[in-house]
């Protein structure tokens, strides 16, 4: 067999595999519809989306994958298949911090896939309201950045909202300098979110001294302004925003920290059962006294539970009183976690479980 015949033979095999893959995907979709009918018969129509089930499926994809496609790429392919199948059962609506082209939208699509319906809103508090009012099934909100720390407006909403955390998304953040101009030297005004300006400060000090920095509500809004304004301005935004708003790339990956990552939380009204690899988030506070934080955290130590995050915010209930946001490893129904939470409740004047949810998989 010569090279040309070999090429045709391999292509024919690919065509056969493509047909088989398509048949199997449609078979899977048919089973998803069957599951929807069974759930309706059992009166479970409000729980089509199961975060723990999706996390388990994606973990199995990663565990059994042997390449040449990477585990992460294979998991993303399955994420989209699962998203399309879920849309046949019950289309989900997810609210995110817009406008179109923000990193929060990227995180939404990474977690739910591209078959969900998305709703762009302009503030984090509005995301919470959309979900509380059942306008959206879920919301996606930023909670912390590896460089700039906590997103306080999200933390403050948890103090007053009845919603629970149903999942988390970790998104590697790459910032790009975008403009209608072709040269960085032509830029006089720069638009970006305040946190983004901070994350790129070193690069900006080296390459754009003397340029006016203007903070806006989001990087996507920055790109939108640049598209609509006269020449001489630029935005720091994502590659998706570049495509949406038709801008030129002047410089790529200008973030000071190459591993810059933002963590997002998925909020909803449902409780999530254990997936086998979970986190639990809670709010806790007590009267201001010596050893307060030590005593609040002691039950975690006594039960061998690892704390992965600790933030404090004013409690709004008294001068110099604080509430602590804590993430711990494990599910609230795990025996050790349940014992620790019971002990915490005795130590604290206020304790609020924000939810247990699967660790980010992809």
SEPA-424888 format. One record per residue (C-alpha): y, z, x. Coordinates in steps of 0.001 Angstrom, whole numbers, padded with zeros to 6 digits, always signed. Each point is the difference from the previous one (the first is absolute). Layout:
residues N
YZX;...
end
This chain:
residues 362
+000000+000000+000000;+003316-001075+001523;+003191+002070-000205;+001362-001858-003039;-003252+000478-001930;-000055+003667+000988;+003559+000420-001272;-000901-001568-003358;-003110+002175-000233;+001972+003232+000585;+002642-001042-002534;-002716-000675-002575;-001387+003506+000557;+003489+001451-000487;+000350-001907-003300;-003303+001443-001215;+001046+003521+001004;+003391-000413-001691;-001749-000885-003254;-002317+002999+000298;+002901+002348+000789;+001933-001283-003017;-003024+000489-002267;-000510+003546+001288;+003668+000914-000472;-000136-001217-003588;-003241+001916-000519;+001735+003122+001271;+002932-000672-002347;-002414-000283-002915;-001482+003387+000866;+003523+001447+000134;+000582-001233-003551;-003320+001557-001017;+001118+003317+001503;+003202-000222-002060;-002023-000402-003192;-002222+002965+000898;+003052+002168+000723;+001540-000947-003336;-003230+000957-001788;+000039+003364+001804;+003681+000573-000788;+001027-000332+003644;+002503-002804-000504;+002781+001789+001896;-001906+000318+003286;-000720-003585+001054;+001573+000554+003421;-002021+002481+002034;+001647+000722+003369;-003032+001852+001346;-002347-002867-000931;+002216-002607+001667;+000267+002123+003155;-003790+000352+000126;-000496-003779-000341;+002500-000763+002775;-001569+002583+002323;-003395-001641-000495;+001541-003387+000786;+001326+001369+003293;-003281+001741+000865;-002251-003022-000514;+002287-002628+001501;-001158-001503+003307;+002499-002864+000478;+001164-002417+001124;+002568+000877-002709;+001483+003437+000767;-000755+002939-002248;+003617+000286-001128;+000191-003690-000901;-003291+000178-001888;+001199+003081-001893;+003199-001833-000958;-002058-002884-001373;-002019+002427-002122;+003217+001720-001053;+001159-003270-001586;-003365-000640-001648;+000065+003494-001485;+003584-000511-001146;-000869-003243-001804;-003039+001603-001657;+001984+003046-001109;+002632-002279-001542;-002743-001368-002273;-000837+003541-001145;+003555+001238-000512;+003083-001392+001802;+001898+002758+001784;+003777+000296+000213;+001339+001659+003157;+003630+000997+000590;+001422-000214+003508;+003305+000387+001820;+001604-003447-000114;+001374-002537+000080;-002750-002499+000774;-000813-000085+003702;+000131+003733+000842;-002599+001813+002060;-000823+002007-003138;-000993-003257-001691;-002138-000833+003052;-001690+003403-000316;-000564-000558-003733;-001729-003329+000575;-002010+001402+002915;-001369+002810-002173;-000458-001765-003352;-000370-003650+001009;+002003-002923-001325;-001486-000097-003503;+002051+002975-001231;+003246-000297-001905;+002865+001490+001992;+003277+001459-001250;+002934+000138+002397;+002353+002971-000488;+002980+001101+002053;-000557+003739+000598;-002919+002296+000767;+000838+002192-002998;-000280-003067-002233;-003527-000654+001292;-000989+003481-001152;+001662-000552-003397;-001764-003360-000512;-003403+001633+000505;+000853+003128-002016;+001083-002204-002912;-003208-002118+000222;+002027-003124+000720;-001972-000298+003234;-003551+001195+000590;+000760+001036+003577;+002868+000170+002447;+000190-000353+003775;+002555+002117+001881;+000724+000455+003726;-000555+003557+001202;+000267+000020+003807;+000581-002183+003026;-001565+000622+003391;+003391-000364+001697;+002555+001354-002468;-002039+002619-001868;-000055+000931-003685;+001545-001941-002879;+001707+002951-001652;+000811-001734-003291;-003744-000448-000596;-000787+003623+000865;+002721+001241-002354;-001422-002019-002914;-003346+001757+000335;+001750+003314-000691;+000861-001104-003525;-002567-002664-000893;-003341+000584-001772;-001554-003010+001765;-002833+000265+002489;-000775-001757+003259;-002854-002485-000484;-000083-001689+003394;+001758-000721+003269;+000920-003124+001948;+000851-000260+003686;+002030-003064+000935;+000901-001088+003528;+003711-000820-000078;+001429-002981+001874;+003728-000657-000239;+001450-003476+000493;+003589-001159+000465;+000705-002657-002658;+003036-002167-000630;+001304-003403-001091;+001552-000283+003459;-001956-001267+002997;+001394+002277+002745;+000143+003789+000257;+003434-000326+001631;+001360-001406-003284;-000852+003157-001975;+002911+002304-000900;-001568+002062-002825;-003501+001434-000217;-001604+001259-003226;-003046+002291-000154;-001304+003214-001501;+001295+003086+001821;-003487+000966+001234;-000547-003521+001315;+003235+000119+001974;-001224+003229+001574;-003438-001484+000758;+001625-002946+001831;+002866+001873+001649;-001107-000598+003594;-000402-003752-000495;+003325-000238-001847;+001819+001889+002758;-001332-002498+002530;+000440-003265-001908;+002631+000513-002711;+002730+002298+001292;+003228-000429-001924;-001697-001265-003151;+000888+001896-003202;-003000+001821-001477;-000050+000291-003802;-002647+002187-001675;-001384-001280-003322;-002622+001198-002482;-002884-002018+001499;-000735-002622+002625;-000788-002502-002744;+003460+000617-001439;+001362-000634+003511;-001776-003364+000123;+001255-000884-003483;+003589+000732+001027;-000297-002146+003114;-001336-002889-002054;+002948+000242-002418;+002794+000624+002521;+001824-002275+002411;-001193-000500+003575;+000422+002708+002614;-002279+002648-001481;-003625+000996+000512;-002620+002296-001486;-002864+002029+001384;-002942-000590-002294;-003665-001009-000257;-001627-003380+000499;-000616-000127-003758;+003727+000478-000631;+000672-002856+002424;-002189-002292-002126;+001408+001174-003334;+003657-000319+000959;-000296-003082+002212;+001471+001456+003215;-000487-000864+003651;-001767+002304+002439;+002339+000944+002843;-002173+002728+001542;-003419+001405-000908;-001374+003542+000210;+003249+001689+000988;-001171+003515-000918;+000300+002451+002902;-003465+001480-000604;-002730-002698+000001;-002360+002227-002008;+002627+000710-002645;-001884+000803-003230;+001084+001077-003463;-002234+001960-002345;+000245-000643-003729;-001457+001927-002924;-001443-001400-003210;+001108+002076-002997;-001558+000080-003462;-001145+002287-002776;-003737+000108+000747;-002009+002483+002021;-002191-001599+002658;-003530+001212+000706;-001297+000379+003523;-000669-003129+002057;-001553+001932+002879;+002992-000450+002315;+003089+001374-001682;+003304+001776+000359;+001637+002563-002251;+003769+000450-000296;+001752+003076-001340;+003334+001752-000321;+000200+003680+000815;+002683+002647+000442;+000530+003733+000039;+002764+002586+000374;+001809-000249+003330;-001564+002707+002149;-001353+000446+003552;-003289-001812+000472;+000342-002003-003229;-001244-003308+001381;-002692+001698+002087;-001391+001756-003066;+000169-003152-002100;-001954-001985+002561;-002538+002696+000897;-002484-000939-002791;-000227-003499+001461;-000886+001388+003436;-002499+002482-001457;-001851-002803-001798;+000073-002503+002862;+002268-002469-001790;+002186-002329+002062;+003636-000429-001027;+001242-003532+000725;+003637+000370-001086;+002634+002645-000656;+003549-000573-001269;+002564+002377-001483;+002722-000609-002582;+002495+002322-001750;-001708+001439-003067;+003128-000309-002221;-000940+003402-001447;+001849+002269+002387;+002225-000034+003057;-001987-000588+003218;-003308-000200-001853;-002275-002883+000919;-003003-001807-001368;-002608-001380+002390;-001718-003351-000445;-003469+000177+001506;-002760-002587+000465;-003478+001273+000794;-003335-001670+000642;-002530+000090-002834;-000063-000139-003789;+001172+002845-002226;-003518+000214-001492;-001648+000452+003419;-001274+003566+000228;+002007+001025+003090;+003182-001626-001291;-000410+001678-003391;-000400+003428+001654;+003062-000599+002188;+002118-001121-002964;-000992+003094-001967;+001088+002204+002931;+003241-001979+000347;+000771+000586-003654;-000171+003757+000585;+002397-000214+002965;+002544-002376-001523;+002594+000475-002695;-000263-003714-000779;-002857-002448+000553;-000279-003513-001397;-002894-002341+000712;+001292-003535+000388;-003483-001487+000016;-003063-000828+002039;-000497-003631+000967;-001916-002267+002419;+001295-000414+003532;+001496-003420+000698;-002795-002433+000892;+001829-003190+001028;
end
